[in-house]
Amino acid sequence: MYLPPLFIFPLIAGLLLPAAFLISFVIAVCLGHTHWGWPYISDATTIPPESCIFSQLVNIGALFVAATFYIRYKQVAEYCSSYQLPRRLAVFNAFCLAAGWGGAVGLSFFANFGETEEPTVHFVGFYLCFLLGLVWAWCTVLATYTLHPMSAPWWLVLLRLGLAVMYSITMVTMLITGAVAWSQYRGQFPVEWSPEAGGWTMHCISTASEWLMALSLDLTLLSLVPEFRNLTFESPQIRLIVNRSSSVLDIREEEVDGYSSSGSLLA
């Protein structure tokens, strides 16, 4: 049975998500649904057909992101078990997984509930995605530092640290300049924010910060590719529970190889 290499998961996630953003942005501009420049990611994915394409691609990407977080969790857990590392690292690793999965759920909400149709759910998904994504990014930095040099070289520790710092700075910049831009906005439809509507400079700084924030998280995912090249995936075992009392087949214990007294089969 062919099993894909594990580095495929962060690689696909890291390439698919920015592709979804860029494809939606280009379609939105070509159809006149937003402007060239620096719109928010949400502004470029609000109106069909780009909103439909964006939702579909991000849903697929969120699945790969969730799988990537789980593989990372199992990788760190294996180091904890094999090298008898302190239990607090195992607890920290579980917290990192929970934050990552919460961010993946938020990413799906962010993509599927439009900014103009369901703004509350949309922004809840946005903050779940990027706030928990920030937590996961810093957890990854700490875990990488703790496992050095067993799991990662110094350049990878420094790379993830730099990306986490950029993530933090751009998030704070986005929130502050975005609030200032909104206080100066005098237009009617912010998806098509123009220089004449007010707050244009702060708006551009805020939107550029959002794209850089998303890029830093994406590059952190891609930084897992070298580590995942050293991991292998084994086919899982399937346990089949046989109910002999209601089975239409005449199954006798001596006829089934591997049959146990509890009525289960291992495949």
Secondary structure, 3 states (H helix, E strand, C coil): CCCCCCCHHHHHHHHHHHHHHHHHHHHHHHCCCCCCCCCCCHHHCCCCCHHHHHHHHHHHHHHHHHHHHHHHHHHHHHHHHHCCCCHHHHHHHHHHHHHHHHHHHHHHHHHHCCCCCCHHHHHHHHHHHHHHHHHHHHHHHHHHHHHCCCCCCHHHHHHHHHHHHHHHHHHHHHHHHHHHHHHHCCCCCHHHCCHHHCCHHHHHHHHHHHHHHHHHHHHHHHCCHHHHCCCCCCCCCCEEECCCCCCCCCCCHHHCCCCCCCCEEEC
